[in-house]
Amino acid sequence: MLVVEDDAKLSRFLVRVLVEEGFAADSCETGADAFAQASAGIYDLIILDWMLPDVDGLSVCRRLRQGGLSTPILMLTARGEVRERVLGLETGADDYLVKPFEVEELVARMRSLVRRATGFAKLSVGPLEVDRLGREVRLRGQTLDLTTREYALLVDLVHHAEKVVTRAELLARVWGTTFDPGSNLVEVHVSRLRDKLGDSASMIETVRGAGYRLTSTPVTR
């Protein structure tokens, strides 16, 4: 997910909500950054604030649609008039949520939008299958009992399967922080995931000096 919001407090809150719902989330504060990041086409949903410091969200939305991006866009704004909502939808937003909003409604609207994203519902890597709408992880058909943070961490690794994911990237996307206290937070959670993967624990590889990589086939030793 991509959160585009210049209110730092609200942005952190939204990222936290997304992580608690089991999603990986990036964030940015300006329209320029939003366009650059969203154009990569790697997101399942963009949560876009109407009012940004450099350019308004409508312009960002319009430019993304003109560029052919089909990623669902949920627009957030304090503007609640009907004509404003219509304008947002006509510009290319898929849905519209007025501030202040209830978390339950945000999550419901978000899930409704992402159901339309191709390939969103389920992801598979080797014997591992993630049902992101049902928030379930199955290994060879058996459901794994994961905590919210373990689930978010595994989803991030699955989403970037066969690629090296750095410790800093995991801290930012799963824990919503760029501050590295020098703790073994990531390592502890990776260790717990491996324990729950059992005989398939080697699917999560440690790439020395770089980070972690989820592979489709457990390493045979």
Number of C-alpha atoms within 10 A of each C-alpha: 20 23 24 29 26 18 13 12 9 12 20 16 13 22 25 20 16 24 22 17 18 24 25 26 24 19 24 18 19 20 26 15 14 22 18 11 17 22 17 9 12 12 17 21 22 24 23 28 27 22 20 19 12 10 13 15 27 23 15 24 27 16 16 20 16 12 10 9 15 15 23 21 23 24 24 23 19 14 15 12 9 9 10 14 19 12 12 24 18 12 18 21 24 15 18 24 20 15 12 9 12 10 11 9 11 20 14 10 15 20 15 13 18 20 15 13 15 10 10 14 15 15 15 16 18 14 14 21 20 23 15 19 15 9 17 16 23 16 18 10 10 10 13 15 13 16 14 14 17 19 26 25 25 23 23 21 22 22 18 14 19 17 14 17 19 15 17 16 16 21 17 19 23 28 21 22 15 12 10 12 7 6 8 11 13 18 14 11 17 20 13 15 21 17 12 16 17 10 12 19 18 19 23 25 18 16 12 7 8 12 18 22 21 25 20 18 14 16 13 8 4
